[in-house]
Amino acid sequence: MQRFSVPLLLMLLFGTLVAASHAGWMDLYIQSVIMFIGINIILSASLNIVNGYMGEFACGHAAFMAIGAYVASILNILLFTKDKFFGPPMLPPELALYCFPLVILAGAVAAALAGMLVAIPSFKIRGDYLAIITIAANFIVTSTIINMSAIGGARGFMGMKKIVFAMEDVIALPWMLIWVLLGTTFSVWLIRRYVSSTYGKGIIAIHQDEIAAEIMGVNTNRMKLMAFMISSGLAGLAGGLFAHILGYINPGSFGILKSTECLVMVYLGGMGSLSGSVISAILFTLLLEGLRFVIPWINSGLHWLHLLPDTYEVSQVWKWVIIPLILVLLMQFRPEGIMGNKELPDIFPRLKKWYCFR
């Protein structure tokens, strides 16, 4: 029986989405939701490398996302647009389409190098202490950006939409949708290959028993360093794409709340499950978008029933009460998450007969 390749099926799916967007069958809102799903898949799956497969407890994933976002944005503005601070472009805007992957990769590399700096303290500490260090790193990065007036400081940084328009002027296609789909596919493929490799087995051994892994000859420091760098680099990749989707970023977009979102998605899907990270990212994004419409109905219903005073409004802030509450209930009744540490073929063995997951 011939098996179908999952990457081939994903390419067909992505081609259909791009064609639907280009033909106008899919509005901009649906496109943006799909793109945010892709960003969240990258964030959730990349954090799962450290928190799931390696068994550490990192809580500052948004810091690396911020580094990737700012580095990629600054490079693109510097190279391809006229800016009041950076001056005239260094290269013709028409080249933005062809250089965009390299610029996003540069942001990912910068985030990976920052992840290396955070990985070094992890050689000696674990658990709560590592969580404190990564939270501190998150605050260090955002505070540094706030105090850099050259890139907008607390006001934020903008102009990335010019890059998107320059790409669309060369070839009229929904380029950000294409780049996000390609970035998501690459990230999931890379993580899948990584956790199946010798290095992946090494971080799983660290998760089980770090001392025993060292006795058996596993270079735990090298394994941790590579895991942190891959995880951080992919977060930087997500940050670069995120910045160009919005066209505007500020330090508040990458605060501790964003890191909490990443943690929620990882624990919702299941520790050490790539399938769980993908599923939880999809559900989490759809839940956020659903609450955007549900909360006004709740507000109107409570006022209609006279359960709230006229001066009080149920705002969108309440979604950050509802979502953690759902997570608490999940931890109470299914602490292993949706998938546990299993993948889809483990739960549905028949999938292996039809699809090749490598």
C-alpha positions in Angstrom: 0.0 0.0 0.0 1.5 3.3 -1.0 1.7 5.9 1.7 1.2 9.7 1.2 3.8 12.1 2.4 2.5 14.6 5.0 4.7 17.4 3.7 3.2 16.8 0.2 -0.3 17.0 1.6 0.6 20.2 3.5 2.0 21.7 0.3 -1.3 21.0 -1.4 -3.3 22.5 1.4 -1.1 25.6 1.5 -1.4 25.9 -2.3 -5.2 25.8 -1.9 -5.1 28.5 0.8 -2.9 30.8 -1.3 -5.0 30.3 -4.4 -8.2 31.1 -2.4 -6.6 34.2 -1.0 -5.3 35.4 -4.4 -8.7 34.8 -6.0 -10.5 36.8 -3.3 -12.4 33.8 -1.9 -10.9 34.4 1.6 -11.1 37.8 3.2 -8.3 39.5 5.1 -9.7 38.6 8.5 -9.6 34.8 7.8 -6.1 35.2 6.3 -4.9 37.0 9.5 -6.4 34.2 11.7 -4.6 31.6 9.6 -1.4 33.5 9.9 -1.7 33.9 13.7 -2.4 30.1 13.9 0.9 29.6 12.1 2.8 31.9 14.4 1.4 30.2 17.5 2.3 26.8 16.1 5.9 27.9 15.8 5.9 29.4 19.3 4.2 26.4 21.0 6.3 23.8 19.2 9.6 25.6 19.8 9.0 26.1 23.5 8.0 22.4 23.8 11.6 21.5 22.9 12.8 23.0 26.2 9.8 22.6 28.5 8.5 19.3 27.0 11.2 17.2 25.5 14.1 18.4 27.8 12.0 18.8 30.9 13.2 22.3 31.8 10.9 25.2 32.9 11.6 28.3 30.7 9.1 31.2 31.1 10.5 34.0 28.9 10.0 32.8 25.4 8.6 36.1 24.3 12.1 37.7 24.8 13.5 35.7 21.8 10.4 36.5 19.8 11.0 40.2 20.4 14.7 39.9 19.4 13.7 38.2 16.1 11.0 40.8 15.5 13.1 43.8 16.0 16.2 42.6 14.2 14.2 41.5 11.1 12.2 44.7 11.1 15.2 47.0 11.5 17.1 45.2 8.7 14.2 45.4 6.3 13.6 49.1 7.0 17.4 49.8 6.8 17.8 47.9 3.5 14.6 48.6 1.5 12.7 51.7 2.7 13.3 55.4 3.3 13.2 56.2 7.0 13.6 59.5 8.9 16.2 57.9 11.2 18.0 55.3 9.0 17.9 57.5 5.9 17.5 56.3 2.2 17.3 52.6 1.4 20.6 50.8 0.8 19.0 48.4 -1.8 16.2 48.7 -4.3 12.8 47.9 -2.8 12.2 45.4 -5.6 14.8 43.1 -3.9 12.8 42.9 -0.7 10.9 39.9 -2.0 14.0 37.9 -2.7 15.9 39.0 0.5 12.9 38.6 2.9 13.8 35.0 3.9 17.4 36.0 4.6 16.3 38.9 6.8 13.9 36.7 8.7 16.7 34.2 9.1 19.0 36.9 10.4 16.4 37.7 13.1 16.2 34.0 14.0 20.0 33.7 14.3 20.1 36.8 16.6 17.4 35.1 18.8 19.4 31.9 18.8 22.5 33.7 20.0 20.5 35.2 22.8 19.2 31.8 23.6 22.8 30.6 23.9 23.4 33.2 26.6 20.4 32.0 28.5 21.4 28.4 28.1 24.8 28.8 29.8 23.2 29.4 33.3 21.0 26.3 32.7 24.2 24.1 32.9 24.1 24.4 36.7 20.5 25.1 37.6 17.1 23.7 36.9 13.4 24.1 37.8 12.3 27.3 39.5 15.7 28.9 39.2 15.7 28.6 35.4 12.2 30.0 35.3 13.4 33.0 37.3 16.4 33.5 34.9 14.2 33.3 31.8 11.6 35.7 33.2 14.4 38.1 34.0 15.7 37.8 30.4 12.2 38.7 29.2 12.2 41.8 31.3 15.8 42.7 30.3 15.0 42.5 26.6 11.7 44.5 26.8 13.3 47.1 29.2 16.3 47.5 26.8 14.0 48.1 23.8 11.9 50.6 25.8 15.1 52.7 26.4 16.3 52.6 22.8 14.8 55.7 21.3 16.4 55.0 17.9 13.9 52.2 17.3 10.9 53.9 18.8 11.4 52.9 22.5 8.0 52.5 24.2 6.2 54.1 21.3 7.0 51.1 19.1 8.6 50.6 15.7 6.7 50.6 12.4 7.1 50.7 8.6 7.2 46.9 7.9 4.0 47.2 5.9 6.1 49.0 3.3 8.1 45.8 2.8 5.0 43.8 2.4 3.7 46.3 -0.2 7.0 46.2 -2.0 6.9 42.4 -2.3 3.3 42.5 -3.6 4.3 45.1 -6.2 6.8 42.7 -7.7 4.4 39.8 -7.8 0.8 40.2 -6.7 0.5 37.4 -4.2 -0.4 37.2 -0.5 3.2 37.0 0.4 2.9 37.2 4.2 0.5 34.2 4.1 3.0 32.3 2.0 5.9 33.1 4.2 4.0 32.2 7.4 2.9 28.9 5.9 6.4 28.1 4.7 7.8 29.1 8.1 5.4 26.9 10.0 6.0 23.9 7.8 9.8 24.4 8.1 9.6 24.8 11.9 7.5 21.7 12.4 9.7 19.6 10.1 12.8 20.8 11.8 11.5 20.0 15.3 10.3 16.6 14.1 13.7 15.8 12.7 15.5 17.1 15.7 13.6 15.2 18.3 14.0 12.0 16.2 17.8 12.5 16.0 20.6 11.6 18.3 20.5 15.1 19.8 16.8 14.7 20.4 17.3 11.4 22.2 19.9 13.2 24.3 17.5 15.9 25.6 14.9 13.2 26.3 17.6 11.4 28.4 18.2 14.7 30.2 14.5 14.9 31.0 14.5 11.4 32.4 17.6 11.7 34.5 20.4 14.2 33.8 22.9 12.5 36.1 22.3 9.1 34.5 22.6 10.7 31.1 26.0 12.1 32.0 27.2 8.8 33.3 26.1 7.1 30.0 28.3 9.6 28.0 25.7 12.2 27.0 27.3 15.7 26.7 24.4 17.4 28.6 25.9 20.9 28.2 26.0 20.6 24.4 22.5 19.1 24.3 21.1 21.9 26.4 22.9 24.5 24.4 21.6 23.2 21.1 18.0 22.8 22.4 17.9 26.4 23.7 19.4 27.8 20.5 16.9 25.9 18.3 14.0 26.8 20.5 15.0 30.5 20.7 15.8 30.7 17.0 12.4 29.5 16.0 10.8 31.9 18.4 12.8 34.7 16.6 11.5 33.4 13.3 8.0 33.7 14.6 8.7 37.2 15.9 10.0 38.3 12.5 6.9 37.1 10.7 4.6 38.5 13.4 6.2 42.0 13.0 5.6 42.0 9.3 2.0 40.8 9.6 1.1 43.6 11.9 3.4 46.3 10.5 3.9 47.7 13.9 5.5 46.3 17.1 6.2 47.7 20.6 7.8 46.2 23.7 4.4 45.6 25.3 3.7 43.0 22.5 6.5 40.8 24.0 5.9 41.1 27.7 5.3 38.3 30.3 1.8 38.0 29.0 3.0 36.8 25.7 5.3 34.3 27.4 2.3 33.1 29.4 0.4 32.5 26.1 3.3 30.2 25.0 3.2 28.3 28.2 -0.6 27.9 28.0 -0.3 26.4 24.5 2.5 24.0 25.5 0.7 22.6 28.6 -2.7 22.6 26.8 -1.4 20.4 24.0 0.8 18.1 26.1 4.4 18.1 27.2 6.7 16.4 24.6 4.1 16.2 21.9 4.6 18.0 18.6 1.1 17.0 17.5 -0.2 18.4 20.8 1.6 21.7 20.2 0.0 22.1 16.8 -3.5 21.2 18.0 -3.3 23.5 21.0 -2.0 26.4 19.0 -5.0 26.0 16.6 -7.5 25.7 19.5 -6.0 28.6 21.4 -6.0 31.0 18.5 -9.6 30.1 17.6 -10.6 30.5 21.3 -9.1 34.0 21.4 -10.9 35.0 18.3 -14.1 33.4 19.5 -14.0 35.3 22.8 -13.5 38.6 20.8 -17.1 38.1 19.6 -18.6 36.2 22.6 -17.5 38.8 25.3 -19.7 41.6 23.8 -22.7 39.2 23.9 -22.0 38.3 27.5 -21.8 42.0 28.3 -25.1 42.7 26.6 -26.8 39.7 28.2 -25.6 40.6 31.7 -26.9 44.2 31.3 -30.2 42.9 29.9 -30.6 40.7 32.9 -29.7 43.6 35.2 -26.9 41.6 36.7 -24.4 44.4 36.1 -24.6 48.1 36.7 -24.9 50.3 33.7 -21.6 51.9 34.4 -19.7 48.6 34.2 -18.7 47.0 30.9 -17.3 43.5 30.4 -14.2 44.2 28.4 -11.9 42.0 26.3 -9.5 41.9 29.4 -11.8 39.2 30.8 -10.6 36.8 28.2 -7.4 36.6 30.3 -9.6 35.4 33.2 -11.5 32.9 31.1 -8.5 31.3 29.3 -6.5 30.6 32.5 -9.6 29.2 34.1 -9.9 26.8 31.2 -6.3 25.8 31.8 -6.9 25.3 35.5 -9.8 23.0 34.7 -7.7 21.1 32.2 -4.9 20.7 34.7 -7.5 19.4 37.2 -9.2 16.8 35.0 -6.5 16.1 32.4 -3.1 17.3 33.7 -1.2 15.6 30.8 -2.9 17.9 28.3 -4.8 17.0 25.2 -2.2 14.6 23.7 0.0 13.8 26.7 3.4 12.9 25.4 2.0 11.0 22.4 1.7 11.9 18.7 -1.3 11.4 16.4 0.0 8.1 14.9 0.3 6.7 18.5 -3.3 7.4 19.1 -4.5 6.5 15.6 -2.2 3.7 14.4 -4.0 3.5 11.1 -2.6 6.8 10.1 0.8 5.1 9.7 -0.6 2.9 6.9 -1.6 5.9 4.8 0.8 8.7 5.7 4.6 9.0 6.0 5.4 11.3 8.9 9.2 11.6 8.3 
